[in-house]
């Protein structure tokens, strides 16, 4: 699939760094690909943190914006949030 701008929501920030929530049916392997967030290049800053929720396979990852130059955005591979319920 592709990036959906309406699914990227700023939930906080300060000093030029923002925290975002992004919900998508795309797997993290697609989301962390270079250029996935290009359509949001005017919104994202280097070091911004994005909480990515995969709505198809319920998983959550944190990615950070590593670069944003000439309209090309690249984010980190992602750090998975462990979501277990052992009760």
N, CA, C and O atoms as CSV, one atom per row, in Angstrom:
chain,resi,resn,atom,element,x,y,z
A,1,UNK,N,N,0.839,-1.173,0.000
A,1,UNK,CA,C,0.000,0.000,0.000
A,1,UNK,C,C,0.889,1.243,0.000
A,1,UNK,O,O,2.086,1.166,-0.276
A,2,UNK,N,N,0.300,2.358,0.306
A,2,UNK,CA,C,1.042,3.609,0.264
A,2,UNK,C,C,0.699,4.471,1.474
A,2,UNK,O,O,-0.282,4.233,2.179
A,3,UNK,N,N,1.528,5.464,1.686
A,3,UNK,CA,C,1.318,6.402,2.772
A,3,UNK,C,C,-0.040,7.093,2.625
A,3,UNK,O,O,-0.439,7.472,1.523
A,4,UNK,N,N,-0.744,7.250,3.752
A,4,UNK,CA,C,-2.017,7.951,3.793
A,4,UNK,C,C,-1.882,9.125,4.750
A,4,UNK,O,O,-1.791,8.938,5.964
A,5,UNK,N,N,-1.870,10.325,4.209
A,5,UNK,CA,C,-1.617,11.531,5.013
A,5,UNK,C,C,-2.602,11.685,6.167
A,5,UNK,O,O,-2.210,12.125,7.248
A,6,UNK,N,N,-3.854,11.339,5.965
A,6,UNK,CA,C,-4.867,11.513,7.016
A,6,UNK,C,C,-4.640,10.578,8.208
A,6,UNK,O,O,-5.235,10.776,9.267
A,7,UNK,N,N,-3.795,9.575,8.047
A,7,UNK,CA,C,-3.506,8.633,9.134
A,7,UNK,C,C,-2.311,9.049,9.983
A,7,UNK,O,O,-2.009,8.400,10.985
A,8,UNK,N,N,-1.628,10.124,9.596
A,8,UNK,CA,C,-0.492,10.643,10.356
A,8,UNK,C,C,-0.978,11.824,11.182
A,8,UNK,O,O,-1.363,12.860,10.640
A,9,UNK,N,N,-0.955,11.656,12.508
A,9,UNK,CA,C,-1.497,12.665,13.409
A,9,UNK,C,C,-0.428,13.088,14.408
A,9,UNK,O,O,0.162,12.245,15.083
A,10,UNK,N,N,-0.178,14.383,14.503
A,10,UNK,CA,C,0.771,14.906,15.488
A,10,UNK,C,C,0.091,14.883,16.850
A,10,UNK,O,O,-1.001,15.425,17.018
A,11,UNK,N,N,0.748,14.249,17.824
A,11,UNK,CA,C,0.151,14.156,19.159
A,11,UNK,C,C,0.912,14.972,20.205
A,11,UNK,O,O,0.497,15.039,21.362
A,12,UNK,N,N,2.016,15.588,19.806
A,12,UNK,CA,C,2.742,16.453,20.731
A,12,UNK,C,C,4.090,16.841,20.177
A,12,UNK,O,O,4.504,16.388,19.111
A,13,UNK,N,N,4.773,17.701,20.935
A,13,UNK,CA,C,6.110,18.079,20.526
A,13,UNK,C,C,6.540,19.396,21.119
A,13,UNK,O,O,5.761,20.097,21.765
A,14,UNK,N,N,7.787,19.718,20.889
A,14,UNK,CA,C,8.366,20.968,21.344
A,14,UNK,C,C,9.817,21.032,20.934
A,14,UNK,O,O,10.438,20.005,20.663
A,15,UNK,N,N,10.364,22.241,20.887
A,15,UNK,CA,C,11.767,22.464,20.523
A,15,UNK,C,C,12.114,21.858,19.168
A,15,UNK,O,O,13.238,21.398,18.964
A,16,UNK,N,N,11.160,21.854,18.243
A,16,UNK,CA,C,11.428,21.369,16.892
A,16,UNK,C,C,11.345,19.867,16.699
A,16,UNK,O,O,11.609,19.370,15.604
A,17,UNK,N,N,10.978,19.128,17.756
A,17,UNK,CA,C,10.841,17.671,17.663
A,17,UNK,C,C,9.394,17.314,17.982
A,17,UNK,O,O,8.813,17.827,18.938
A,18,UNK,N,N,8.821,16.428,17.167
A,18,UNK,CA,C,7.410,16.080,17.312
A,18,UNK,C,C,7.206,14.595,17.550
A,18,UNK,O,O,8.054,13.769,17.211
A,19,UNK,N,N,6.067,14.276,18.140
A,19,UNK,CA,C,5.629,12.903,18.342
A,19,UNK,C,C,4.382,12.704,17.492
A,19,UNK,O,O,3.429,13.480,17.564
A,20,UNK,N,N,4.408,11.650,16.687
A,20,UNK,CA,C,3.325,11.374,15.744
A,20,UNK,C,C,2.739,9.988,15.991
A,20,UNK,O,O,3.415,9.106,16.519
A,21,UNK,N,N,1.479,9.803,15.607
A,21,UNK,CA,C,0.818,8.498,15.578
A,21,UNK,C,C,0.451,8.239,14.118
A,21,UNK,O,O,-0.100,9.102,13.434
A,22,UNK,N,N,0.772,7.026,13.658
A,22,UNK,CA,C,0.433,6.653,12.282
A,22,UNK,C,C,-0.175,5.261,12.292
A,22,UNK,O,O,0.464,4.304,12.729
A,23,UNK,N,N,-1.406,5.144,11.810
A,23,UNK,CA,C,-2.084,3.854,11.725
A,23,UNK,C,C,-2.230,3.467,10.263
A,23,UNK,O,O,-2.637,4.270,9.424
A,24,UNK,N,N,-1.883,2.199,9.978
A,24,UNK,CA,C,-1.889,1.725,8.598
A,24,UNK,C,C,-2.040,0.208,8.569
A,24,UNK,O,O,-1.746,-0.471,9.553
A,25,UNK,N,N,-2.492,-0.309,7.457
A,25,UNK,CA,C,-2.511,-1.756,7.242
A,25,UNK,C,C,-1.180,-2.243,6.681
A,25,UNK,O,O,-0.979,-3.445,6.509
A,26,UNK,N,N,-0.269,-1.311,6.394
A,26,UNK,CA,C,1.046,-1.665,5.868
A,26,UNK,C,C,1.930,-2.253,6.964
A,26,UNK,O,O,1.909,-1.788,8.103
A,27,UNK,N,N,2.694,-3.260,6.619
A,27,UNK,CA,C,3.652,-3.861,7.553
A,27,UNK,C,C,4.799,-2.885,7.792
A,27,UNK,O,O,5.057,-2.008,6.968
A,28,UNK,N,N,5.476,-3.038,8.908
A,28,UNK,CA,C,6.591,-2.153,9.247
A,28,UNK,C,C,7.679,-2.199,8.171
A,28,UNK,O,O,8.367,-1.200,7.957
A,29,UNK,N,N,7.847,-3.317,7.501
A,29,UNK,CA,C,8.856,-3.422,6.435
A,29,UNK,C,C,8.563,-2.454,5.293
A,29,UNK,O,O,9.490,-1.976,4.640
A,30,UNK,N,N,7.308,-2.164,5.047
A,30,UNK,CA,C,6.950,-1.182,4.020
A,30,UNK,C,C,7.106,0.235,4.555
A,30,UNK,O,O,7.638,1.115,3.877
A,31,UNK,N,N,6.637,0.441,5.776
A,31,UNK,CA,C,6.658,1.782,6.383
A,31,UNK,C,C,8.078,2.300,6.576
A,31,UNK,O,O,8.330,3.493,6.411
A,32,UNK,N,N,9.011,1.407,6.928
A,32,UNK,CA,C,10.375,1.880,7.188
A,32,UNK,C,C,11.233,1.983,5.924
A,32,UNK,O,O,12.433,2.247,6.006
A,33,UNK,N,N,10.633,1.781,4.785
A,33,UNK,CA,C,11.365,1.919,3.520
A,33,UNK,C,C,11.598,3.399,3.212
A,33,UNK,O,O,10.728,4.239,3.440
A,34,UNK,N,N,12.780,3.698,2.693
A,34,UNK,CA,C,13.079,5.070,2.292
A,34,UNK,C,C,12.017,5.553,1.320
A,34,UNK,O,O,11.616,4.814,0.421
A,35,UNK,N,N,11.570,6.756,1.489
A,35,UNK,CA,C,10.609,7.441,0.626
A,35,UNK,C,C,9.150,7.158,0.981
A,35,UNK,O,O,8.262,7.777,0.394
A,36,UNK,N,N,8.867,6.252,1.916
A,36,UNK,CA,C,7.475,5.968,2.277
A,36,UNK,C,C,6.761,7.239,2.734
A,36,UNK,O,O,5.615,7.473,2.351
A,37,UNK,N,N,7.419,8.055,3.542
A,37,UNK,CA,C,6.807,9.259,4.110
A,37,UNK,C,C,7.090,10.520,3.291
A,37,UNK,O,O,6.947,11.626,3.813
A,38,UNK,N,N,7.486,10.383,2.029
A,38,UNK,CA,C,7.829,11.560,1.224
A,38,UNK,C,C,6.704,12.588,1.147
A,38,UNK,O,O,6.968,13.790,1.138
A,39,UNK,N,N,5.470,12.138,1.091
A,39,UNK,CA,C,4.349,13.083,1.000
A,39,UNK,C,C,4.161,13.890,2.281
A,39,UNK,O,O,3.378,14.839,2.303
A,40,UNK,N,N,4.871,13.523,3.346
A,40,UNK,CA,C,4.815,14.267,4.609
A,40,UNK,C,C,6.127,14.993,4.885
A,40,UNK,O,O,6.387,15.407,6.015
A,41,UNK,N,N,6.950,15.144,3.856
A,41,UNK,CA,C,8.275,15.745,4.065
A,41,UNK,C,C,8.184,17.162,4.609
A,41,UNK,O,O,9.094,17.611,5.307
A,42,UNK,N,N,7.103,17.876,4.304
A,42,UNK,CA,C,6.949,19.237,4.814
A,42,UNK,C,C,6.481,19.275,6.269
A,42,UNK,O,O,6.447,20.342,6.882
A,43,UNK,N,N,6.120,18.117,6.821
A,43,UNK,CA,C,5.643,18.035,8.203
A,43,UNK,C,C,6.680,17.434,9.147
A,43,UNK,O,O,6.727,17.789,10.325
A,44,UNK,N,N,7.506,16.529,8.640
A,44,UNK,CA,C,8.406,15.755,9.487
A,44,UNK,C,C,9.781,16.393,9.614
A,44,UNK,O,O,10.352,16.884,8.640
A,45,UNK,N,N,10.293,16.375,10.828
A,45,UNK,CA,C,11.636,16.880,11.123
A,45,UNK,C,C,12.549,15.717,11.483
A,45,UNK,O,O,12.087,14.677,11.952
A,46,UNK,N,N,13.835,15.897,11.264
A,46,UNK,CA,C,14.808,14.899,11.696
A,46,UNK,C,C,14.680,14.745,13.210
A,46,UNK,O,O,14.573,15.739,13.927
A,47,UNK,N,N,14.690,13.537,13.687
A,47,UNK,CA,C,14.557,13.125,15.089
A,47,UNK,C,C,13.109,13.044,15.553
A,47,UNK,O,O,12.869,12.658,16.698
A,48,UNK,N,N,12.126,13.392,14.713
A,48,UNK,CA,C,10.736,13.182,15.097
A,48,UNK,C,C,10.532,11.696,15.356
A,48,UNK,O,O,11.174,10.858,14.723
A,49,UNK,N,N,9.643,11.370,16.280
A,49,UNK,CA,C,9.323,9.991,16.612
A,49,UNK,C,C,7.909,9.691,16.143
A,49,UNK,O,O,6.984,10.467,16.382
A,50,UNK,N,N,7.753,8.553,15.469
A,50,UNK,CA,C,6.447,8.144,14.955
A,50,UNK,C,C,6.080,6.797,15.566
A,50,UNK,O,O,6.836,5.831,15.462
A,51,UNK,N,N,4.923,6.742,16.198
A,51,UNK,CA,C,4.380,5.480,16.700
A,51,UNK,C,C,3.564,4.894,15.553
A,51,UNK,O,O,2.566,5.477,15.129
A,52,UNK,N,N,3.994,3.743,15.059
A,52,UNK,CA,C,3.346,3.113,13.909
A,52,UNK,C,C,2.539,1.913,14.392
A,52,UNK,O,O,3.086,0.975,14.972
A,53,UNK,N,N,1.239,1.955,14.146
A,53,UNK,CA,C,0.368,0.832,14.492
A,53,UNK,C,C,-0.103,0.158,13.211
A,53,UNK,O,O,-0.746,0.780,12.366
A,54,UNK,N,N,0.228,-1.123,13.081
A,54,UNK,CA,C,-0.221,-1.929,11.943
A,54,UNK,C,C,-1.608,-2.451,12.294
A,54,UNK,O,O,-1.757,-3.247,13.222
A,55,UNK,N,N,-2.605,-2.013,11.570
A,55,UNK,CA,C,-3.985,-2.396,11.864
A,55,UNK,C,C,-4.361,-3.753,11.272
A,55,UNK,O,O,-5.389,-4.324,11.637
A,56,UNK,N,N,-3.539,-4.271,10.366
A,56,UNK,CA,C,-3.801,-5.578,9.755
A,56,UNK,C,C,-3.258,-6.695,10.638
A,56,UNK,O,O,-3.975,-7.643,10.958
A,57,UNK,N,N,-2.010,-6.585,11.026
A,57,UNK,CA,C,-1.375,-7.510,11.960
A,57,UNK,C,C,-1.090,-6.677,13.199
A,57,UNK,O,O,-0.117,-5.923,13.214
A,58,UNK,N,N,-1.905,-6.791,14.233
A,58,UNK,CA,C,-1.785,-5.865,15.367
A,58,UNK,C,C,-0.386,-5.833,15.993
A,58,UNK,O,O,-0.045,-6.653,16.846
A,59,UNK,N,N,0.409,-4.861,15.542
A,59,UNK,CA,C,1.739,-4.631,16.092
A,59,UNK,C,C,1.948,-3.128,16.200
A,59,UNK,O,O,1.291,-2.339,15.522
A,60,UNK,N,N,2.874,-2.755,17.064
A,60,UNK,CA,C,3.225,-1.349,17.247
A,60,UNK,C,C,4.741,-1.220,17.215
A,60,UNK,O,O,5.449,-2.013,17.836
A,61,UNK,N,N,5.237,-0.224,16.494
A,61,UNK,CA,C,6.675,0.051,16.393
A,61,UNK,C,C,6.915,1.541,16.554
A,61,UNK,O,O,6.069,2.365,16.206
A,62,UNK,N,N,8.079,1.871,17.087
A,62,UNK,CA,C,8.539,3.252,17.123
A,62,UNK,C,C,9.572,3.424,16.020
A,62,UNK,O,O,10.518,2.641,15.933
A,63,UNK,N,N,9.404,4.441,15.173
A,63,UNK,CA,C,10.423,4.783,14.186
A,63,UNK,C,C,10.787,6.250,14.376
A,63,UNK,O,O,9.955,7.058,14.788
A,64,UNK,N,N,12.024,6.583,14.075
A,64,UNK,CA,C,12.433,7.975,14.135
A,64,UNK,C,C,12.865,8.428,12.743
A,64,UNK,O,O,13.358,7.636,11.940
A,65,UNK,N,N,12.671,9.708,12.479
A,65,UNK,CA,C,13.053,10.272,11.192
A,65,UNK,C,C,14.565,10.477,11.195
A,65,UNK,O,O,15.092,11.273,11.971
A,66,UNK,N,N,15.251,9.752,10.323
A,66,UNK,CA,C,16.705,9.829,10.236
A,66,UNK,C,C,17.174,10.926,9.286
A,66,UNK,O,O,18.184,11.584,9.533
A,67,UNK,N,N,16.432,11.116,8.201
A,67,UNK,CA,C,16.801,12.160,7.246
A,67,UNK,C,C,15.559,12.654,6.516
A,67,UNK,O,O,14.578,11.933,6.333
A,68,UNK,N,N,15.648,13.907,6.113
A,68,UNK,CA,C,14.581,14.533,5.338
A,68,UNK,C,C,15.244,15.615,4.506
A,68,UNK,O,O,15.390,16.757,4.943
A,69,UNK,N,N,15.640,15.239,3.306
A,69,UNK,CA,C,16.363,16.170,2.436
A,69,UNK,C,C,15.782,16.118,1.030
A,69,UNK,O,O,15.543,15.038,0.490
A,70,UNK,N,N,15.559,17.265,0.451
A,70,UNK,CA,C,15.046,17.376,-0.921
A,70,UNK,C,C,13.764,16.575,-1.109
A,70,UNK,O,O,13.537,16.002,-2.174
A,71,UNK,N,N,12.929,16.535,-0.079
A,71,UNK,CA,C,11.651,15.843,-0.172
A,71,UNK,C,C,11.713,14.346,0.027
A,71,UNK,O,O,10.693,13.670,-0.106
A,72,UNK,N,N,12.893,13.799,0.346
A,72,UNK,CA,C,13.030,12.362,0.580
A,72,UNK,C,C,13.197,12.109,2.073
A,72,UNK,O,O,14.142,12.587,2.700
A,73,UNK,N,N,12.262,11.351,2.624
A,73,UNK,CA,C,12.246,11.042,4.053
A,73,UNK,C,C,12.673,9.595,4.257
A,73,UNK,O,O,12.205,8.693,3.562
A,74,UNK,N,N,13.566,9.384,5.216
A,74,UNK,CA,C,13.972,8.027,5.597
A,74,UNK,C,C,13.827,7.906,7.110
A,74,UNK,O,O,14.245,8.783,7.865
A,75,UNK,N,N,13.225,6.802,7.529
A,75,UNK,CA,C,13.026,6.550,8.954
A,75,UNK,C,C,13.804,5.310,9.372
A,75,UNK,O,O,14.235,4.518,8.534
A,76,UNK,N,N,13.976,5.156,10.673
A,76,UNK,CA,C,14.687,3.994,11.209
A,76,UNK,C,C,13.894,2.715,10.958
A,76,UNK,O,O,12.722,2.759,10.586
A,77,UNK,N,N,14.554,1.574,11.169
A,77,UNK,CA,C,13.920,0.272,10.935
A,77,UNK,C,C,12.711,0.052,11.828
A,77,UNK,O,O,11.759,-0.624,11.439
A,78,UNK,N,N,12.749,0.618,13.014
A,78,UNK,CA,C,11.630,0.466,13.943
A,78,UNK,C,C,12.008,-0.391,15.129
A,78,UNK,O,O,12.744,-1.370,15.007
A,79,UNK,N,N,11.494,-0.005,16.266
A,79,UNK,CA,C,11.661,-0.774,17.495
A,79,UNK,C,C,10.288,-1.283,17.890
A,79,UNK,O,O,9.372,-0.499,18.140
A,80,UNK,N,N,10.152,-2.589,17.944
A,80,UNK,CA,C,8.857,-3.195,18.248
A,80,UNK,C,C,8.490,-3.006,19.710
A,80,UNK,O,O,9.336,-3.121,20.597
A,81,UNK,N,N,7.239,-2.721,19.947
A,81,UNK,CA,C,6.691,-2.673,21.299
A,81,UNK,C,C,6.191,-4.078,21.599
A,81,UNK,O,O,5.393,-4.640,20.848
A,82,UNK,N,N,6.670,-4.639,22.707
A,82,UNK,CA,C,6.243,-5.979,23.098
A,82,UNK,C,C,4.826,-5.883,23.638
A,82,UNK,O,O,4.559,-5.153,24.592
A,83,UNK,N,N,3.929,-6.625,23.019
A,83,UNK,CA,C,2.521,-6.564,23.396
A,83,UNK,C,C,2.066,-7.965,23.813
A,83,UNK,O,O,1.479,-8.706,23.026
A,84,UNK,N,N,2.349,-8.300,25.052
A,84,UNK,CA,C,1.945,-9.606,25.582
A,84,UNK,C,C,0.927,-9.427,26.692
A,84,UNK,O,O,0.874,-8.389,27.351
A,85,UNK,N,N,0.140,-10.435,26.881
A,85,UNK,CA,C,-0.855,-10.439,27.944
A,85,UNK,C,C,-0.845,-11.835,28.545
A,85,UNK,O,O,-1.464,-12.758,28.014
A,86,UNK,N,N,-0.145,-11.977,29.639
A,86,UNK,CA,C,0.059,-13.317,30.206
A,86,UNK,C,C,-0.937,-13.658,31.320
A,86,UNK,O,O,-0.747,-14.647,32.028
A,87,UNK,N,N,-1.971,-12.876,31.483
A,87,UNK,CA,C,-2.944,-13.224,32.520
A,87,UNK,C,C,-4.110,-14.011,31.997
A,87,UNK,O,O,-5.004,-14.371,32.762
